[in-house]
Amino acid sequence: MSDSSHSPEKTEQIAQAAAAWVLRCDRGLTGSEQDEFSSWLAADPRHGEQLARHRRHWNRLDRLAQWRPEHGDLPNPDLLAPPPNRSRRVWRLAALPLAAAAAIALVLWLGQPARNVAAGRPTAAAIAIPAEPSASRVLEDGTMVDLNRGASLTTRYSPGERRVILERGEAHFAVTKDPGRPFIVQADGVDVQAVGTAFNVRIDAAAVEILVTEGQVQLGSLPGTPDTADAPAPASPPVLEARQRAVVLRGAAPPPPQIDTLTRGEIERVLVWQQRLLDFNATPLREIVAEFNRRNVVQLVVTDVELASVRISAAFRSDNIEGFVSLLEAGFGARAERRSDTEIVLRRALAQPNPR
């Protein structure tokens, strides 16, 4: 009797599942998906082998992103050439679903508005995320924005300011510093201004909520602010510090914003939608630390230049800082010092003296 578990049909099923997991890992896994992914890997050693093979194909397709229209009428055909000493037929069959995804990504990139515009001419672009649990985008000034499911926004950049209109949903901004052009998020009549900082804005049915995760932001215009000549002068717009949250009620004449300071745990619960799987491949520790710091209240500080240059290949949930630190201590000669609830310092562990 033949073993159906090693049949060509079963092998093809595993290959298709591996290709699907590569795409899911690339866009980020939810907590339940990560558990499902771990169970799938542990169920059969062939799962990991096929995953590694399809990930290599995906990484090779990433080179397509290096092509730009100004480089030529068509991408260099070598970008998608099969690896040497490998069957072209196998490469094509394995890469079809991945190539389709890469083509979609390329079309979306080509559809973005041009960034090189005449000086003094404002630019506008719309970004909508209808289905994914969350997605990251880089705006034209380098600002990183994470959008929760269903969020949409429009950017209106000019020489004098960078304005983003959050039309619905929730978004977290890590703002690139540019003192000459303030960064303003407009959300249902509430203006939030920052120069270089990180903050979260959420619009719901009853209120607009602003949470500062790094630096400071200033609340500008608010709903119901009097604009008549005989109206009393409004109070100075409130400035929010890191870990502070402001809740601005929606309506014609809302009360002043309610401002409170959140604990680390409360902030993590507010931002839990951002957490995703971070997959690093021979990435310097300094870059990994920067990615963790961008997504968490707890900040990692690397004080050793040699340690910062260590290259690491690993996958972690973006909120699993303790697990990542434990890996560094166990396998990379690091020592962690927890200076506060929000800061962990990493340095080289001292070498143990040789016994005589």
Stockholm file with secondary structure:
# STOCKHOLM 1.0

chainA/1-356         MSDSSHSPEKTEQIAQAAAAWVLRCDRGLTGSEQDEFSSWLAADPRHGEQLARHRRHWNRLDRLAQWRPEHGDLPNPDLLAPPPNRSRRVWRLAALPLAAAAAIALVLWLGQPARNVAAGRPTAAAIAIPAEPSASRVLEDGTMVDLNRGASLTTRYSPGERRVILERGEAHFAVTKDPGRPFIVQADGVDVQAVGTAFNVRIDAAAVEILVTEGQVQLGSLPGTPDTADAPAPASPPVLEARQRAVVLRGAAPPPPQIDTLTRGEIERVLVWQQRLLDFNATPLREIVAEFNRRNVVQLVVTDVELASVRISAAFRSDNIEGFVSLLEAGFGARAERRSDTEIVLRRALAQPNPR
#=GR chainA/1-356 SS CCCGGGSHHHHHHHHHHHHHHHHHHHHCCCHHHHHHHHHHHHHCHHHHHHHHHHHHHHHHHGGGGGCCGGGCSSCCGGGGCCCTTSCHHHHHHHHHHHHHHHHHHHHHHHTSCCSCCCTTCCEEEEEECCSSSEEEEECTTSCEEEEETTCEEEEEECSSCEEEEEEESEEEEECCCCTTSCEEEEETTEEEEESSCEEEEEECSSEEEEEEEESEEEECCCTTCCCSTTSCCCCCCCEEETTEEEEEECSSSCCSCEEEECCHHHHHHHTGGGCCEEEEEEEEHHHHHHHHHHHCSSEEEECCHHHHTCEEEEEEETTCHHHHHHHHHHHSCEEEEEEETTEEEEEECCCCCCCC
#=GC SS_cons         CCCGGGSHHHHHHHHHHHHHHHHHHHHCCCHHHHHHHHHHHHHCHHHHHHHHHHHHHHHHHGGGGGCCGGGCSSCCGGGGCCCTTSCHHHHHHHHHHHHHHHHHHHHHHHTSCCSCCCTTCCEEEEEECCSSSEEEEECTTSCEEEEETTCEEEEEECSSCEEEEEEESEEEEECCCCTTSCEEEEETTEEEEESSCEEEEEECSSEEEEEEEESEEEECCCTTCCCSTTSCCCCCCCEEETTEEEEEECSSSCCSCEEEECCHHHHHHHTGGGCCEEEEEEEEHHHHHHHHHHHCSSEEEECCHHHHTCEEEEEEETTCHHHHHHHHHHHSCEEEEEEETTEEEEEECCCCCCCC
//
